[in-house]
Amino acid sequence: MFSLETANIERAINNAKALHPKVKMIEFGTYEVTGSTGNTYIVRCYRAAGEKIVECNCATRAGVACKHGLAAVSLHIALAARRGH
C-alpha cells in the first residue's frame, strides 16, 4: 500500500512504461494487473483520511510505489475523470 501524495512514484512510473503491464477493471476502484512475467495482481485505488491510497497484493514493501499500482492508477484516473470524480 502506498499514498500517491507521499510515495516516490518516479521509479514505478518508469518501470510501468517500460514493461507495459495489462490492466483490466474488475469494478471501479479495483483492477487486475498482469505483470511482465504473467503473474496477476489485484490493485485497489481509494481515498482514506484525505489521501489517495493504492493497494497492490504484490511483494513490494508498504509505502513503496509499485509498477502494478501505477499502471492501475492511470486507468483509475481516466475513469474517475469520466465519472466527474
ROSE-4610 file (N, C-alpha, C; in Angstrom, 1 decimal, always signed):
// ROSE-4610
residu = [M/M/M/F/F/F/S/S/S/L/L/L/E/E/E/T/T/T/A/A/A/N/N/N/I/I/I/E/E/E/R/R/R/A/A/A/I/I/I/N/N/N/N/N/N/A/A/A/K/K/K/A/A/A/L/L/L/H/H/H/P/P/P/K/K/K/V/V/V/K/K/K/M/M/M/I/I/I/E/E/E/F/F/F/G/G/G/T/T/T/Y/Y/Y/E/E/E/V/V/V/T/T/T/G/G/G/S/S/S/T/T/T/G/G/G/N/N/N/T/T/T/Y/Y/Y/I/I/I/V/V/V/R/R/R/C/C/C/Y/Y/Y/R/R/R/A/A/A/A/A/A/G/G/G/E/E/E/K/K/K/I/I/I/V/V/V/E/E/E/C/C/C/N/N/N/C/C/C/A/A/A/T/T/T/R/R/R/A/A/A/G/G/G/V/V/V/A/A/A/C/C/C/K/K/K/H/H/H/G/G/G/L/L/L/A/A/A/A/A/A/V/V/V/S/S/S/L/L/L/H/H/H/I/I/I/A/A/A/L/L/L/A/A/A/A/A/A/R/R/R/R/R/R/G/G/G/H/H/H]
num = [1/1/1/2/2/2/3/3/3/4/4/4/5/5/5/6/6/6/7/7/7/8/8/8/9/9/9/10/10/10/11/11/11/12/12/12/13/13/13/14/14/14/15/15/15/16/16/16/17/17/17/18/18/18/19/19/19/20/20/20/21/21/21/22/22/22/23/23/23/24/24/24/25/25/25/26/26/26/27/27/27/28/28/28/29/29/29/30/30/30/31/31/31/32/32/32/33/33/33/34/34/34/35/35/35/36/36/36/37/37/37/38/38/38/39/39/39/40/40/40/41/41/41/42/42/42/43/43/43/44/44/44/45/45/45/46/46/46/47/47/47/48/48/48/49/49/49/50/50/50/51/51/51/52/52/52/53/53/53/54/54/54/55/55/55/56/56/56/57/57/57/58/58/58/59/59/59/60/60/60/61/61/61/62/62/62/63/63/63/64/64/64/65/65/65/66/66/66/67/67/67/68/68/68/69/69/69/70/70/70/71/71/71/72/72/72/73/73/73/74/74/74/75/75/75/76/76/76/77/77/77/78/78/78/79/79/79/80/80/80/81/81/81/82/82/82/83/83/83/84/84/84/85/85/85]
x = [+0.8/+0.0/+0.9/+0.5/+1.2/+0.2/+0.7/-0.1/+0.5/-0.4/+0.1/+0.7/+0.3/+0.8/+2.2/+2.5/+3.8/+4.8/+4.4/+5.3/+6.2/+7.4/+8.2/+7.8/+7.1/+6.5/+7.2/+8.3/+9.0/+9.5/+10.2/+10.7/+9.6/+8.5/+7.4/+6.8/+6.7/+6.2/+7.1/+8.4/+9.3/+9.3/+9.1/+9.0/+7.7/+6.6/+5.4/+5.4/+6.1/+6.2/+7.0/+8.1/+9.0/+8.3/+7.6/+7.0/+5.6/+4.9/+3.5/+2.6/+2.4/+1.5/+0.1/-0.6/-2.0/-3.0/-3.9/-4.8/-6.2/-7.0/-8.4/-9.2/-10.3/-11.1/-12.0/-12.0/-12.9/-14.2/-14.0/-15.1/-14.3/-15.1/-14.4/-13.7/-12.4/-11.5/-10.8/-11.1/-10.5/-10.1/-8.8/-8.2/-7.4/-7.3/-6.4/-5.3/-4.1/-2.9/-2.1/-1.8/-1.0/+0.4/+1.3/+2.7/+3.6/+4.8/+5.7/+6.0/+5.8/+6.1/+4.8/+3.7/+2.4/+1.6/+2.2/+1.5/+0.4/-0.7/-1.7/-1.7/-2.1/-2.1/-3.4/-4.0/-5.2/-4.7/-5.2/-4.9/-6.2/-6.2/-7.4/-6.9/-7.7/-7.5/-8.6/-8.3/-9.4/-8.8/-9.7/-9.3/-9.6/-8.6/-8.8/-8.1/-8.7/-8.1/-7.5/-8.2/-7.8/-6.6/-6.2/-5.1/-5.6/-4.9/-5.2/-4.3/-5.0/-4.3/-4.3/-3.2/-3.2/-2.7/-3.4/-3.0/-2.8/-1.7/-1.4/-1.0/-1.4/-1.1/+0.3/+1.1/+2.5/+3.4/+4.6/+5.5/+6.3/+5.9/+6.6/+6.3/+7.3/+7.1/+6.1/+5.4/+4.4/+5.1/+4.4/+4.9/+5.7/+6.0/+6.8/+5.9/+5.9/+5.1/+5.5/+4.6/+4.9/+4.4/+5.0/+4.6/+3.2/+2.7/+1.3/+0.3/+0.6/-0.2/-0.3/+0.8/+0.8/+0.2/+0.3/-0.4/-2.0/-2.4/-3.8/-4.3/-3.5/-3.8/-4.1/-3.3/-3.6/-5.0/-5.4/-6.8/-7.8/-7.5/-8.4/-8.7/-7.6/-7.8/-8.6/-8.4/-9.1/-10.6/-10.9/-12.3/-12.9/-12.2/-12.7/-13.0/-12.2/-12.5/-13.7/-14.0/-15.2/-16.4/-16.3/-17.4/-17.6/-16.6/-16.7/-16.3/-15.4/-14.9/-13.8]
y = [-1.2/+0.0/+1.2/+2.2/+3.5/+4.6/+5.8/+7.0/+7.8/+8.2/+9.0/+10.3/+10.8/+12.1/+12.0/+10.8/+10.7/+9.8/+8.9/+7.9/+8.5/+8.0/+8.4/+7.5/+8.0/+7.2/+7.2/+8.0/+8.1/+6.8/+6.0/+4.7/+3.7/+3.7/+2.8/+3.3/+4.6/+5.1/+4.6/+4.7/+4.3/+2.8/+2.0/+0.6/+0.2/+0.9/+0.6/+0.9/+2.1/+2.5/+1.5/+0.9/+0.0/-1.4/-1.8/-3.2/-3.3/-2.2/-2.2/-3.3/-3.3/-4.2/-4.0/-5.1/-5.0/-4.8/-3.9/-3.6/-3.8/-4.5/-4.8/-4.3/-3.6/-3.2/-4.3/-4.6/-5.6/-4.8/-3.7/-2.7/-1.4/-0.3/+1.0/+1.0/+1.2/+1.2/-0.1/-1.2/-2.5/-2.9/-3.3/-3.6/-4.9/-5.6/-6.8/-6.4/-6.5/-6.1/-7.4/-7.6/-8.7/-8.2/-8.7/-8.2/-8.8/-8.4/-8.8/-10.3/-11.0/-12.4/-13.2/-12.5/-13.2/-13.4/-13.0/-13.0/-12.0/-12.2/-11.2/-10.7/-9.4/-8.7/-8.0/-7.9/-7.1/-5.7/-4.7/-3.3/-2.6/-2.0/-1.2/+0.3/+1.2/+2.6/+3.3/+4.0/+4.7/+5.8/+6.6/+7.7/+7.3/+7.6/+7.4/+8.5/+9.1/+10.1/+11.2/+11.6/+12.7/+12.3/+11.1/+10.7/+9.7/+9.7/+8.8/+7.6/+6.4/+5.2/+4.2/+3.5/+2.4/+1.2/+0.1/-1.2/-2.2/-2.9/-4.0/-5.2/-6.4/-7.6/-8.2/-7.4/-7.9/-7.8/-8.2/-8.3/-7.0/-5.9/-4.6/-4.2/-3.6/-3.1/-2.0/-2.0/-1.0/+0.4/+1.3/+2.7/+2.9/+1.8/+1.9/+1.7/+2.6/+2.5/+1.4/+0.6/-0.5/-0.2/-0.8/-0.6/-1.1/-2.1/-2.6/-1.5/-1.0/+0.1/+1.3/+1.7/+2.9/+2.6/+1.4/+1.1/+1.2/+0.7/+0.7/+2.1/+2.9/+4.3/+5.1/+4.9/+5.6/+5.3/+4.1/+3.7/+4.3/+4.2/+4.7/+6.2/+7.0/+8.4/+8.8/+8.0/+8.3/+8.0/+6.9/+6.5/+7.5/+8.0/+8.9/+10.2/+10.6/+11.9/+11.8/+10.6/+10.4/+10.5/+10.0/+10.0/+11.3/+12.2/+13.5/+13.5/+12.5/+12.5/+13.4]
z = [+0.0/+0.0/+0.0/-0.8/-0.8/-1.0/-0.6/-0.8/-2.0/-3.0/-4.1/-3.7/-2.5/-2.1/-1.5/-0.9/-0.1/-0.7/-1.6/-2.1/-3.3/-3.4/-4.6/-5.7/-6.7/-7.7/-9.1/-9.2/-10.4/-10.9/-10.1/-10.5/-11.0/-10.2/-10.6/-11.9/-12.2/-13.5/-14.6/-14.4/-15.5/-15.7/-14.6/-14.8/-15.5/-15.2/-15.8/-17.3/-17.6/-19.0/-19.8/-19.2/-19.9/-20.1/-19.1/-19.1/-19.7/-19.8/-20.3/-19.7/-18.3/-17.8/-18.3/-18.4/-18.8/-17.6/-17.8/-16.7/-17.1/-16.3/-16.5/-15.3/-15.6/-14.4/-14.0/-12.7/-12.1/-11.8/-11.1/-10.8/-10.5/-10.5/-10.3/-9.0/-9.1/-7.9/-7.7/-8.4/-8.2/-9.6/-9.8/-11.1/-11.0/-12.1/-12.2/-13.2/-12.7/-13.5/-13.8/-15.1/-15.5/-15.6/-14.8/-14.8/-15.9/-16.0/-17.1/-17.1/-16.0/-16.1/-16.2/-16.4/-16.5/-15.2/-14.1/-12.8/-12.8/-12.1/-12.0/-10.5/-10.4/-9.1/-9.1/-7.9/-7.7/-7.0/-7.6/-7.2/-6.8/-5.6/-5.2/-5.1/-5.6/-5.5/-4.8/-3.8/-3.0/-2.2/-1.6/-0.7/+0.8/+1.6/+3.1/+3.8/+4.8/+5.6/+4.7/+3.6/+2.8/+1.8/+1.9/+1.0/-0.1/-1.3/-2.3/-2.1/-1.9/-1.5/-2.6/-2.8/-3.8/-3.1/-3.2/-2.6/-3.7/-3.6/-4.6/-3.8/-4.2/-3.5/-3.9/-4.6/-4.9/-3.7/-3.8/-2.7/-2.3/-3.0/-2.7/-1.3/-0.6/+0.7/+0.9/+2.0/+2.3/+2.2/+1.6/+1.4/+0.1/-0.6/-1.8/-3.0/-3.9/-5.1/-6.0/-6.5/-7.4/-8.8/-9.8/-11.2/-11.5/-10.8/-11.0/-10.5/-9.3/-8.8/-9.7/-10.2/-11.1/-12.4/-12.9/-14.1/-13.9/-12.8/-12.4/-12.2/-11.5/-11.2/-12.5/-13.6/-14.8/-15.4/-15.3/-15.7/-14.8/-13.5/-12.5/-12.6/-12.9/-13.0/-14.3/-15.4/-16.6/-16.3/-15.7/-15.4/-14.4/-13.4/-12.4/-13.1/-14.1/-14.8/-15.6/-16.2/-17.0/-16.1/-14.9/-13.9/-13.2/-13.4/-12.7/-11.3/-10.9/-9.5/-9.3]
